[in-house]
Amino acid sequence: MKRIFEDNAYGDAPVAGCYWDTTVARPPRGPALEGSVSADVAIVGGGYTGLSAALHLAADHGVDVALLEANGIGWGASGRNGGFACIGGAKVSDAVLASRFGTEGLDEWHRVQKASADLVADLLERHAIEADAHSRAGEVVMAHRASDMAALRAEAPVLGRSYGVEVDLIERTDLVSEGLAGPQFHGAMRFPLGFALNPLKYALGLARGARKAGARIHEQSAVTRIERGRQGGYVLHAGTGRIEAKRLILATNGYSSEDLPDWMCARYLPAQSCVLVTRPLAAAEIGAQGWSSDHMAYDTRRLLHYFRLMPNRRFLFGMRGGVRATPAAHAALQARIRADFEAMFPAWAGVETPSFWSGLVCLARSSTPYVGRIGDWQNAWTGFGWHGNGVLLASYAGKLLAAMAVTKAQAPAVMAASPRRFPLGSWRRGLLAAAYGWYGLRDWW
């Protein structure tokens, strides 16, 4: 495998302090692939995309499917994110999307995002996944400058019309009564779509559902080579095992490799996201800070923070950043997120944060996700580039990839454009350093 971050990013150290592993016991990892086997469809990647694809292929289409995961189910971003089942996935404005794909493409994109929320809610119910889902009222966007609040006032009615929902504005004077208080906030916009959940419990629930439907899941089975079969189809090599499949779905997102297959090289850009979680907060501590809402929340910074109060009264706080993944860089990232947490929620400056971890989200050069064919390979598809919003979008993409593998289903226009390569090739991490520096300056202008 050829990957662009240091080896530490792909090991267990960044996830060793993950809070979600204290909430549910991971089942023992399933058997690795051994010997020579076959399947109609082979899936690489045991996160939301791959698990959703496996579940829908087996349960809805009756397809013989085998999934290969290098580590354990939900080991990557799907088992260590902030649990924000919210809309998003494109890091450009609706105006830019309309210029690229027209008003019909933009309207379709809005429908897809609403459908993705409905899909995850349905999966939770249909497969009896107890994922601690809460805050069905959606999310709030916190303005960190007065000028950003003015922008939210202009955006709210447009969002409301686009999604057919009522979008509320909360002025700065009302933040305390709404339980959204903080010294850096100048108001907020409440958007009533999406909900919060335990991401690891959700991933493990998808795996249970897929297995129950007949999908075979091989953990500890890192794919090291993919060959195109002489008679069509593909041969995947993983350790001492190999699998021949008629069709292939690649679902590795930020944990992809430059050479699996070569077409992936430089078409994706992993970026680090990190999270800390406090100990349970007492009622007096919550009152002292003035943040009692259980809404998912994020601020309007370009280098945004995301945060929420969980049902057990622990507070989750996350942020992007960091272009190195060495142990020293990981420790520095922990110090930085702790400093930002204390600045934004000063009443909790003395509160312990026993859980801290990081993982890789995935960016695309177009700032839009991709679901479609792997280059000129026949009967081979991939989905990636959720831009930190994969709980809903990756789940939807998995269902879409399953449909592509058995029908002539097409991706929505916003998700169908073939991704261009980033400049600088294997050195493209340098683009993150430049972007973070620029965005950091813009956040304070």
C-alpha positions as CSV (number, residue, x, y, z in Angstrom):
1,M,0.0,0.0,0.0
2,K,1.1,3.5,-0.8
3,R,-0.3,6.2,1.5
4,I,0.5,9.8,2.0
5,F,0.5,10.2,5.8
6,E,3.0,8.8,8.2
7,D,2.4,5.1,9.2
8,N,1.2,6.3,12.6
9,A,-2.0,7.6,11.0
10,Y,-2.9,4.1,9.9
11,G,-2.2,2.4,13.2
12,D,-4.0,2.0,16.5
13,A,-2.4,5.0,18.3
14,P,-4.7,7.8,17.0
15,V,-7.8,5.8,18.0
16,A,-6.5,4.4,21.3
17,G,-8.3,7.1,23.4
18,C,-11.6,6.9,21.4
19,Y,-14.6,7.5,23.7
20,W,-16.9,5.3,21.6
21,D,-15.0,2.2,22.6
22,T,-16.0,2.8,26.2
23,T,-19.7,2.7,25.2
24,V,-19.9,-0.7,23.5
25,A,-17.8,-3.8,23.5
26,R,-16.5,-4.5,20.0
27,P,-17.2,-8.2,19.1
28,P,-14.1,-10.3,18.4
29,R,-12.8,-9.6,14.9
30,G,-14.0,-12.1,12.4
31,P,-11.8,-14.5,10.5
32,A,-9.4,-13.2,7.9
33,L,-9.8,-14.2,4.4
34,E,-8.0,-17.5,3.7
35,G,-7.6,-19.7,0.7
36,S,-9.3,-19.0,-2.6
37,V,-13.0,-18.1,-2.6
38,S,-15.4,-16.3,-4.9
39,A,-18.3,-13.9,-4.7
40,D,-20.6,-12.0,-7.1
41,V,-19.5,-8.7,-5.5
42,A,-16.4,-8.0,-3.5
43,I,-16.3,-4.9,-1.3
44,V,-13.2,-3.3,0.1
45,G,-13.7,-1.3,3.3
46,G,-15.7,-1.9,6.4
47,G,-17.0,1.6,7.1
48,Y,-20.5,3.1,6.4
49,T,-20.1,3.0,2.6
50,G,-19.0,-0.6,2.4
51,L,-21.3,-1.9,5.1
52,S,-24.3,-0.1,3.6
53,A,-23.5,-1.5,0.2
54,A,-23.1,-5.0,1.6
55,L,-26.3,-4.8,3.5
56,H,-28.4,-3.5,0.6
57,L,-26.8,-6.0,-1.9
58,A,-27.6,-8.9,0.4
59,A,-30.9,-7.8,1.9
60,D,-32.5,-6.0,-1.1
61,H,-31.0,-7.7,-4.1
62,G,-30.1,-11.2,-2.8
63,V,-26.5,-10.9,-4.1
64,D,-23.6,-13.0,-2.9
65,V,-21.3,-10.4,-1.4
66,A,-18.0,-10.6,0.5
67,L,-16.6,-7.6,2.3
68,L,-12.9,-7.2,3.2
69,E,-11.8,-4.9,6.0
70,A,-8.1,-4.3,6.8
71,N,-8.6,-3.9,10.5
72,G,-12.0,-4.3,12.2
73,I,-15.5,-3.1,11.4
74,G,-15.8,0.7,12.0
75,W,-12.1,0.9,12.8
76,G,-11.6,4.0,10.5
77,A,-13.6,7.2,10.4
78,S,-16.9,5.4,10.6
79,G,-16.2,4.2,14.2
80,R,-14.5,7.3,15.5
81,N,-16.3,10.4,14.1
82,G,-18.4,12.9,16.1
83,G,-21.7,11.2,15.5
84,F,-23.2,14.0,13.4
85,A,-25.8,12.5,11.1
86,C,-26.3,15.8,9.3
87,I,-26.6,17.0,5.8
88,G,-23.5,18.2,3.9
89,G,-20.8,16.6,1.9
90,A,-20.0,19.4,-0.5
91,K,-17.6,22.1,0.5
92,V,-18.8,24.7,-2.0
93,S,-21.9,26.9,-1.8
94,D,-25.2,26.2,-3.5
95,A,-24.5,29.0,-5.9
96,V,-21.3,27.2,-7.1
97,L,-23.2,23.9,-7.4
98,A,-25.9,25.6,-9.4
99,S,-23.3,27.1,-11.7
100,R,-21.8,23.6,-12.3
101,F,-24.9,21.4,-12.4
102,G,-27.8,23.8,-13.0
103,T,-30.8,24.3,-10.8
104,E,-32.1,20.8,-11.5
105,G,-28.8,19.3,-10.3
106,L,-28.9,21.5,-7.2
107,D,-32.5,20.5,-6.4
108,E,-31.6,16.9,-6.9
109,W,-28.7,17.3,-4.5
110,H,-31.1,18.8,-1.8
111,R,-33.4,15.8,-2.3
112,V,-30.5,13.4,-1.9
113,Q,-29.4,14.9,1.4
114,K,-32.9,14.7,2.8
115,A,-33.2,11.1,1.5
116,S,-29.9,10.3,3.2
117,A,-31.3,11.4,6.6
118,D,-34.5,9.3,6.0
119,L,-32.4,6.3,5.0
120,V,-30.2,6.3,8.2
121,A,-33.3,6.7,10.4
122,D,-34.9,3.8,8.5
123,L,-31.8,1.6,8.9
124,L,-31.7,2.3,12.6
125,E,-35.4,1.2,13.0
126,R,-35.5,-1.6,10.5
127,H,-32.4,-3.3,11.8
128,A,-33.1,-2.5,15.5
129,I,-29.8,-0.6,15.8
130,E,-29.5,1.0,19.3
131,A,-27.2,3.8,18.5
132,D,-28.2,6.4,21.1
133,A,-29.8,8.6,18.5
134,H,-31.0,11.9,19.8
135,S,-31.5,15.6,18.9
136,R,-34.0,14.9,16.2
137,A,-34.4,18.7,15.9
138,G,-31.3,19.0,13.7
139,E,-28.3,21.2,14.1
140,V,-27.4,24.8,14.9
141,V,-24.8,26.9,13.2
142,M,-23.0,29.3,15.6
143,A,-21.9,32.6,14.2
144,H,-18.4,33.4,15.6
145,R,-18.5,37.0,14.2
146,A,-21.2,39.6,13.9
147,S,-20.7,39.6,10.1
148,D,-21.3,35.9,10.0
149,M,-24.6,36.3,11.8
150,A,-25.6,38.8,9.1
151,A,-24.7,36.1,6.5
152,L,-26.8,33.6,8.3
153,R,-29.8,35.9,8.3
154,A,-29.5,36.1,4.5
155,E,-29.0,32.3,4.2
156,A,-31.8,31.1,6.4
157,P,-34.8,31.8,4.0
158,V,-32.9,30.4,1.1
159,L,-32.2,27.2,3.0
160,G,-35.8,27.0,4.1
161,R,-37.1,27.1,0.6
162,S,-34.4,24.7,-0.8
163,Y,-35.2,22.0,1.8
164,G,-38.8,22.7,2.5
165,V,-38.2,23.3,6.2
166,E,-38.5,26.1,8.7
167,V,-35.1,27.6,9.5
168,D,-34.9,29.6,12.8
169,L,-32.6,32.4,13.6
170,I,-31.5,32.9,17.2
171,E,-30.1,36.3,18.0
172,R,-27.2,36.8,20.4
173,T,-29.5,38.1,23.1
174,D,-31.5,34.9,23.0
175,L,-28.6,32.4,23.1
176,V,-28.7,32.1,26.9
177,S,-32.4,31.2,27.0
178,E,-31.8,28.7,24.2
179,G,-29.0,27.0,26.1
180,L,-26.5,28.0,23.5
181,A,-24.3,30.4,25.4
182,G,-20.6,31.1,24.8
183,P,-18.5,34.2,24.7
184,Q,-17.5,33.8,21.1
185,F,-21.0,33.3,19.7
186,H,-22.9,36.2,18.0
187,G,-26.1,34.3,17.2
188,A,-27.1,31.1,15.5
189,M,-29.2,29.5,12.8
190,R,-31.2,26.4,13.6
191,F,-31.7,23.9,10.8
192,P,-34.2,21.1,11.5
193,L,-32.7,18.2,9.6
194,G,-30.5,15.4,10.9
195,F,-29.7,13.9,14.4
196,A,-26.9,12.8,16.5
197,L,-25.9,9.2,17.3
198,N,-23.1,6.9,18.5
199,P,-21.2,6.3,15.3
200,L,-19.5,3.0,16.4
201,K,-22.8,1.5,17.5
202,Y,-24.3,2.4,14.2
203,A,-21.4,0.8,12.2
204,L,-21.5,-2.4,14.3
205,G,-25.3,-2.4,13.7
206,L,-24.9,-2.2,10.0
207,A,-22.4,-5.1,10.1
208,R,-24.9,-7.2,12.1
209,G,-27.6,-6.5,9.6
210,A,-25.4,-7.3,6.7
211,R,-24.3,-10.6,8.2
212,K,-27.9,-11.5,9.0
213,A,-28.8,-10.9,5.4
214,G,-26.1,-13.2,4.2
215,A,-23.1,-11.0,3.5
216,R,-19.7,-12.4,4.3
217,I,-17.4,-10.1,6.3
218,H,-13.7,-10.8,6.6
219,E,-11.9,-8.6,9.0
220,Q,-8.1,-8.4,9.4
221,S,-8.0,-8.8,5.6
222,A,-6.0,-5.9,4.1
223,V,-6.2,-6.0,0.3
224,T,-2.7,-5.6,-1.1
225,R,-3.3,-6.2,-4.8
226,I,-6.3,-6.0,-7.2
227,E,-6.0,-7.7,-10.5
228,R,-8.3,-7.5,-13.5
229,G,-9.4,-11.1,-14.4
230,R,-8.8,-12.5,-17.8
231,Q,-12.4,-13.4,-18.3
232,G,-13.7,-10.2,-16.7
233,G,-14.1,-9.6,-13.0
234,Y,-11.4,-9.1,-10.4
235,V,-9.0,-11.0,-8.2
236,L,-8.3,-9.4,-4.8
237,H,-5.3,-10.6,-2.7
238,A,-5.3,-10.2,1.1
239,G,-2.7,-12.0,3.1
240,T,-2.9,-15.7,2.4
241,G,-6.3,-15.3,0.8
242,R,-7.6,-14.4,-2.6
243,I,-11.1,-13.7,-3.8
244,E,-12.5,-13.8,-7.3
245,A,-15.5,-11.5,-7.9
246,K,-17.5,-10.5,-10.9
247,R,-17.9,-7.0,-9.6
248,L,-16.0,-4.7,-7.3
249,I,-16.9,-1.9,-4.9
250,L,-14.0,0.2,-3.4
251,A,-15.1,1.9,-0.2
252,T,-12.0,3.1,1.6
253,N,-12.4,7.0,1.6
254,G,-9.7,8.7,3.7
255,Y,-7.9,5.4,4.3
256,S,-7.5,4.7,0.6
257,S,-4.2,3.7,-1.0
258,E,-2.5,5.4,-4.0
259,D,-2.1,2.0,-5.8
260,L,-5.3,0.2,-4.9
261,P,-5.9,0.7,-7.8
262,D,-3.5,3.2,-9.5
263,W,-6.6,5.2,-10.7
264,M,-7.0,6.3,-7.0
265,C,-3.6,8.0,-7.0
266,A,-4.1,11.7,-5.9
267,R,-7.8,11.7,-6.5
268,Y,-8.5,11.9,-2.8
269,L,-6.9,13.9,0.0
270,P,-7.1,12.7,3.6
271,A,-7.3,15.3,6.3
272,Q,-7.1,14.9,10.1
273,S,-10.1,15.5,12.4
274,C,-9.8,15.2,16.1
275,V,-12.2,14.9,19.0
276,L,-12.2,15.2,22.8
277,V,-14.9,14.2,25.2
278,T,-15.3,15.5,28.8
279,R,-16.3,13.6,31.8
280,P,-20.0,13.8,32.7
281,L,-20.9,17.4,33.6
282,A,-22.9,18.2,36.7
283,A,-26.1,20.3,36.3
284,A,-24.3,23.2,38.1
285,E,-21.4,23.0,35.6
286,I,-23.8,23.0,32.7
287,G,-25.7,26.0,34.2
288,A,-22.4,27.9,34.7
289,Q,-21.5,27.7,31.1
290,G,-25.0,28.1,29.8
291,W,-24.8,25.4,27.2
292,S,-27.6,22.9,27.9
293,S,-28.9,22.3,24.3
294,D,-28.5,18.8,22.9
295,H,-28.4,20.1,19.3
296,M,-25.5,19.2,17.1
297,A,-23.6,22.4,16.6
298,Y,-20.7,23.8,14.6
299,D,-19.3,27.3,14.1
300,T,-18.9,29.4,11.0
301,R,-15.1,29.3,11.0
302,R,-13.5,27.9,7.8
303,L,-11.5,25.8,10.2
304,L,-14.6,24.9,12.0
305,H,-15.3,23.4,15.4
306,Y,-18.1,20.9,16.0
307,F,-19.6,20.1,19.3
308,R,-22.6,18.7,21.2
309,L,-23.9,17.8,24.6
310,M,-24.6,14.1,24.7
311,P,-27.5,12.4,26.6
312,N,-25.2,11.3,29.4
313,R,-24.1,14.9,29.9
314,R,-20.6,14.5,28.4
315,F,-19.6,17.2,26.0
316,L,-18.0,16.3,22.7
317,F,-15.8,18.9,20.9
318,G,-14.0,18.4,17.6
319,M,-12.0,20.3,15.1
320,R,-9.9,19.9,11.9
321,G,-6.2,20.5,11.5
322,G,-2.7,19.0,11.5
323,V,-0.7,18.0,8.5
324,R,1.6,15.6,10.3
325,A,0.5,12.3,11.9
326,T,3.6,11.5,14.1
327,P,3.1,10.8,17.8
328,A,4.5,14.2,18.6
329,A,2.2,15.9,16.1
330,H,-0.8,14.0,17.6
331,A,0.2,15.3,21.1
332,A,0.4,18.9,19.7
333,L,-3.0,18.5,18.2
334,Q,-4.4,17.4,21.5
335,A,-3.0,20.5,23.2
336,R,-4.4,22.7,20.5
337,I,-7.9,21.3,20.7
338,R,-7.9,21.6,24.4
339,A,-6.9,25.3,24.2
340,D,-9.7,26.0,21.7
341,F,-12.2,24.1,23.9
342,E,-11.3,26.2,26.9
343,A,-11.5,29.4,25.0
344,M,-14.9,28.7,23.6
345,F,-16.4,27.2,26.8
346,P,-14.4,29.0,29.6
347,A,-16.6,27.8,32.5
348,W,-15.4,24.3,31.7
349,A,-11.7,25.2,31.6
350,G,-11.1,22.9,34.6
351,V,-13.2,20.0,33.4
352,E,-11.3,16.9,32.6
353,T,-11.3,15.5,29.0
354,P,-10.3,11.9,29.4
355,S,-11.0,10.9,25.8
356,F,-9.1,12.2,22.8
357,W,-8.5,10.7,19.4
358,S,-8.2,11.5,15.7
359,G,-8.9,10.1,12.3
360,L,-9.0,10.8,8.6
361,V,-11.8,12.5,6.7
362,C,-11.5,12.7,2.9
363,L,-11.5,15.6,0.5
364,A,-11.9,15.7,-3.3
365,R,-10.4,18.4,-5.5
366,S,-13.9,19.4,-6.8
367,S,-15.1,19.7,-3.2
368,T,-18.0,17.4,-4.1
369,P,-18.3,13.7,-3.3
370,Y,-17.9,11.0,-6.0
371,V,-19.9,7.9,-6.6
372,G,-19.3,6.1,-9.9
373,R,-17.0,3.9,-11.9
374,I,-13.3,3.4,-11.2
375,G,-11.9,4.8,-14.4
376,D,-12.3,2.5,-17.4
377,W,-12.8,-0.6,-15.3
378,Q,-15.9,-2.4,-16.1
379,N,-18.2,-3.5,-13.2
380,A,-16.1,-1.6,-10.7
381,W,-17.3,1.4,-8.7
382,T,-16.2,3.5,-5.8
383,G,-17.5,6.2,-3.5
384,F,-15.5,8.7,-1.5
385,G,-15.1,12.4,-0.6
386,W,-17.7,13.0,2.1
387,H,-15.8,16.0,3.4
388,G,-16.5,15.1,7.0
389,N,-20.2,14.4,6.6
390,G,-20.1,10.7,6.0
391,V,-22.7,9.4,8.5
392,L,-25.6,10.2,6.2
393,L,-23.9,10.6,2.8
394,A,-21.7,7.4,3.0
395,S,-24.7,5.4,4.0
396,Y,-26.7,6.7,1.1
397,A,-23.7,6.2,-1.3
398,G,-23.5,2.5,-0.1
399,K,-27.1,2.0,-1.1
400,L,-26.5,3.7,-4.4
401,L,-23.4,1.6,-5.1
402,A,-25.4,-1.5,-4.4
403,A,-27.9,-0.4,-7.0
404,M,-25.2,0.4,-9.5
405,A,-23.8,-3.1,-9.1
406,V,-27.1,-4.8,-10.0
407,T,-28.9,-2.3,-12.2
408,K,-28.1,0.7,-14.4
409,A,-28.6,3.1,-11.6
410,Q,-26.9,6.5,-12.0
411,A,-25.5,8.8,-9.4
412,P,-27.0,12.3,-8.9
413,A,-25.2,14.9,-11.0
414,V,-23.4,16.5,-8.0
415,M,-21.9,13.1,-7.1
416,A,-21.3,11.8,-10.7
417,A,-18.5,14.1,-11.9
418,S,-15.3,12.1,-12.2
419,P,-12.8,13.4,-9.7
420,R,-9.7,15.2,-11.0
421,R,-6.3,14.6,-9.4
422,F,-4.9,17.0,-6.8
423,P,-1.6,18.7,-7.8
424,L,1.7,17.6,-6.2
425,G,0.8,13.9,-6.2
426,S,2.1,12.1,-3.1
427,W,3.2,15.5,-1.7
428,R,-0.2,17.0,-1.8
429,R,-0.4,17.2,2.0
430,G,1.4,20.4,1.5
431,L,-1.8,21.8,0.1
432,L,-3.4,21.3,3.5
433,A,-0.7,23.4,5.2
434,A,-1.3,26.3,2.8
435,A,-5.1,26.0,3.1
436,Y,-5.0,25.9,6.9
437,G,-2.8,28.9,7.1
438,W,-5.0,30.9,4.8
439,Y,-8.2,29.8,6.4
440,G,-6.8,30.6,9.8
441,L,-6.1,34.2,8.8
442,R,-9.5,34.5,7.2
443,D,-11.3,33.3,10.3
444,W,-10.0,36.3,12.2
445,W,-10.6,39.0,9.5
